[in-house]
């Protein structure tokens, strides 16, 4: 029986675990906090799929490629959008009750979608509904779950991933099988990374505190290919209060508008789609308008939607606004961009296989190629489901015991930055040196300073000077010994920050969410799409 370790417990991890267990694998889920404590449960807007009359997967695919600035992989996008409707039916079977209206399942609209095709649950609690259904299914299937167990590194034997090194949970004893306190090792025939994103690289993020890029960093240290790390999505509308809670794009889909400090709408001057332009366009416009008004946040005006509608359609956001002291039915609320999603990650093929034998990656940690340079709203839960299903089928097939082939389709040369950077690899190429502690490193990394540095220098607007300054500052830090969850995360954040900065330096033109203010060229194939 194939022994599978799934690292992470959001939609991609639990989906893989459930389906791999159903196909006869012996599955253990390892997750560093409580099961389901990641970003999936925080997803508000919903999940996109071409299930409604008047829509088609090809239309969804075209929207996805356009939003991605033309840099998405057409075959991966075709898979995503063709298989999306079947995964929605699976979710319903798992127990997700999508919201309904007089026409049947209710359909929402979000930016850059040419059709209303967003399914939601509990108004703005779609992710929480999906997470709860998947946790219940995992429990029904009897899948083992080790909570509060942190990934430290991949174990690689003779070129094949053969397990993971972990810091076992110490609070609830759930990881007792790993051994005593200290580093433990879990062996497996297959390891599936489903560790989510890395919003905590930045000072302001909509992500939960566990989004520290653990899977990408561990995979890169082990020598896996990673790519597109320069493409970090900043959501345009986080509430401008500590914690920067998300205000879903679905609110703009319902008609809310953005105004500057003078109360003027400004997006129509930037893009004819105004508030419903792709997320990178809106976020950049908000950022620049804020700069023009000395950093004062812009405001999101949803007042015309009325208190009753706002409370019923967006109960979570309504509560968040009220908790922060705002009545958004009566007054526009201040919003700012915040780091939201990683388009890049561990390079995979269409079955979730990475460049390392024995290692798969699914969900936000993976770079499947579906998002290009900017993810289309509500495609992330869908990607988690579609590619987890494919990875689980692959794991369940006899072929999975054999070393995987080279990832296919191959990333398009010139459009991505690859790094295969084993930790401690001999110096000699620029890639090799990215993760090795620089000789002059003299201080242990400070997480708050790193996050501020990344926000200031590697945020919505980037240039060579700022990136060089970030690179130099990062070189002056070294990682702590990974002795507990916090130190393991700090090590991952430092490694991933270095890789991200290097990728941003290497891409000297602007593309999607990666804006180089010093660039003379823009890669944007949206117009041609
Ligand atoms: C949102 O609800 O605005 C976020 C949805 C997403 O990130 O796809």
Boltz pocket constraint, residues with backbone or C-beta under 6 A from the ligand:
constraints:
  - pocket:
      binder: B
      contacts: [[A, 43], [A, 44], [A, 45], [A, 46], [A, 247], [A, 248], [A, 249], [A, 250], [A, 341], [A, 376], [A, 377], [A, 378], [A, 379], [A, 380]]
      max_distance: 6.0
